[in-house]
Amino acid sequence: MQRLLSQRIAALREARRAAQRTRVCRVVTQREGVQCVVDGRTLLNFCSNDYLGLSQHPQVIAALHAASSAGSTASHLVCGQSAEHAGLEAALARWQQAPRALLFGSGYLANLAVLQALLGKGDVCVQDKRNHASLIDGARLSGCTLRRYPHTDAQAAARQLHGDAQAVAVLATDGVFSMDGDVAPLAELAAVAHAHDALLYVDDAHGAGVLGAHGRGSIAAAGLAVEDAPLRLITFGKALGGVGAAVVGTDELIEHLLQTARPGIYTTALPPMQAAATRAAVQVVQSVQGDALRAQLHANIARFRLGAAQLGLPLMASDTAIQPLLMGADADALALSAALEAAGYWASAIRPPTVPEGSARLRITLSAAHTAQQIDGLLDALARSYTPPTQMYFSSV
């Protein structure tokens, strides 16, 4: 058994090496704003999800240090729920204008929790083909029938839901797609879900904090309320600058998750100090300062896109902080990433299976913490380093 397993591991390792798909974990020893020391070299970071720069915000750091305890010591339902946890759940619910919120250790755990708690054998989960892996895995683990529709095609989603009137149905989508940067057609999807008596569940990991009034996210930006999207995921590791997640929604659904969601019941609660820091980040996001940070972020996005268009760079269609530069072949994406790093800029190459075959890319991300000079410097480096792709067979679906 062990010999066969070792042979399998060796074969997979060699296949990854031959395809240039070996993943490497870089070591960051220091961060100061968007500047970081990576494997001993100072680089400007253009691949972080810290869209508002809150991971190092003074108010957030102060709340972290002032918290009562480093560890929660147990799961929420045993004795791990602290005043910091309860305060964060209440703050999240108020911010999102929803009845209730429930904390989880990560967005991945939360998506597994939601779909396993709501769905089972004989039920249906309809998902966008570009959804995050955690949504796909959650549906598969639930035992339901998983159907996937072409990217952002609401009418195709409707067809996938048609004909299952007796089954519980969930229509699940990213709000902002993590590798493409585009936004789901949430108003259309809400209408589809309503017409087919399905629950619309939105993973708003990359929308919360940066889109909509007071940064409430892609659901608010689409003009929808909790009645239209009864359940949403808010992660703390993107615009909020921390770690962890919460599911926000109706009292009925949140209570059901509290009672039945295994990834929440059977794991230690987030550290109370992290809950306190995230609550401070939520306060910043809703403030005048948060409005200013979002305005700066969107100005930075516009500056980068204008400069890229002038250079003829094939950016994908995105108005969010995620600006993918499509390269096609893995080798081309890796070469451009290496050239930028040599010039002092960190923009990671993203390759299959994270993205579809033939769509390797640089996932360039902007932050409110970037300066105009830093963005222009990246554009200059791209102008010197970019060459047209040698291979491109990316499909829009």
Beta strands, then each sheet from edge to edge (+ up, - down):
strand 1: 28-32
strand 2: 35-38
strand 3: 41-45
strand 4: 100-104
strand 5: 124-128
strand 6: 145-149
strand 7: 169-174
strand 8: 199-203
strand 9: 231-235
strand 10: 245-249
strand 11: 322-328
strand 12: 345-346
strand 13: 349-350
strand 14: 360-365
sheet 1: 1+ 2- 3+ 12+
sheet 2: 4+ 10- 9+ 8+ 7+ 5+ 6+
sheet 3: 11+ 14- 13+
end
